[in-house]
Amino acid sequence: MTAGEKQGPFTPMYFVKAALAGGICCSITHGAMTPIDVVKTRIQLEPSVYNKGMIGGFRQIIAREGAGALLTGFGPTAAGYFVQGWFKFGGVEFFKIQAVDYLGEEQAWKNRVAINLGAAAAAEFIADIFLCPLEATRIRLVSNPSFANGLADAFPKIIRQDGVLKGLYSGFGPILFKQIPYTMAKFAVQASAAEQIYAAVGKKPSELTTNQNLGVSLGSGVVAGVAAAIISHPADTLLSMVNKEGAGGNGSITSRLFNLARETGLARLALNGLGPRCVMIGVLTAGQFVVFDSVMPLIGAKKFHFVDPAVGH
C-alpha cells in the first residue's frame, strides 16, 4: 500500500478472512431469503398461476403444498452462495488492493468507481463458475419439487439425466449476464452511497461508533440492492426459465435463450417478479454488507477502504 492512512498488512490470510466473511454473509442472507426466492421464481416461471403478487404467492404455495414448500432449495442456496460469497467478497478485496498497489493511492482514489466496477466484475466471473451448478439445482427443485429430495439427491440426478453442461451450466450465460451487472452495481453503488452518507453527516468512518458505521452499511446496502435488482432482473427471469426442464427447446444453450427471450418479451422479462425481487435483493444486499462488516473485525481483519490523500485520513 502507499502512503497515508496505515492499512493492512494485506497478507494472504487477510484475503482468506475476507473470503470467509463473504461466504458467511452470503450464505446467511440468501438462505434466509429462500421463501421469498421460492415465490419470486414461481411468479417468473408460472405467471398465469401465481398472479396475485408476493403475499398472494405465499398464500397460494402454502395452501397447495404446505409451509415447508417455501424452503424448497434451501440446501443448494446456502451451499452455493457460501461458495459464491467466498470468491466474490474475497475477490473484490483482492482485486481492489492489487489495483491500489499498481496505481498508487492518489490515482486509485481518483479512479475508485472504475476499480470497484472492475474488481466486482472479475470476482463475480470466478464466483459464478462455482455458483452455476448449485443455482441450476435450486431452480430445478423449486420449479419441480417432486424432482428430488434435496441437493444430494438432485445434483447427481441432473447429471445423469441431462449431462454436466446442459444440466448444470445451461444457465451460465444468463447467470453471468445477471450476476456481473448486479455485482458491479452492488459494490459500486454501495461504496458511492456510503461515501455520500459520510459526507452528509460530516464524519469519517473512524469518527463513528461501530453501530453507526453498521447503520451506514445498512442504508447504503438497501440503495445498492434495489439498483442492482432492477439492472439484473431480466437476466434473472431468463435464468429461472432456462433451468426449467424442457424450456426453450432442445437446441444449444444460446438458441434456447433466444427462444425464451423471444417467447417471453422484454416487458415480462423486466417486470415479472420485479417487486418481490427488489424487496428480496434490497434486504439481502443490506444484510450482506452489515454481516460482512460485522464478521471482519470478529475474525481479526480490518476492511480495506479507499482514502483521499488530499484531505488526510
Buried (B, 14 or more C-beta within 10 A) or exposed (E): BBEBBEBEEBEEEBBBBBBBBBBBBBBBBBBBBBBBBBBBBBBBBEBEEBEEEBEEBBEBBBEEEEEEBBEBBBBBBBBBBBBBBBBBBBBBBBBBBBBBEEBBBBBBBBBBBEBBBBBBBBBBBBBBBBBBBBBBBBBBBBBBBEBBEBBEBBBEBBBEEBEEEBBBBBBBBBBBBBBBBBBBBBBBBBBBBBBBBBEEEEBBBEEBEEEEBBBBBBBBBBBBBBBBBBBBBBBBBBBBBBBBEEBBEEEEBEEBBBBBBEEBEEEBBEBBBBBBBBBBBBBBBBBBBBBBBBBBEEEEBEBBBBBBBEEEE
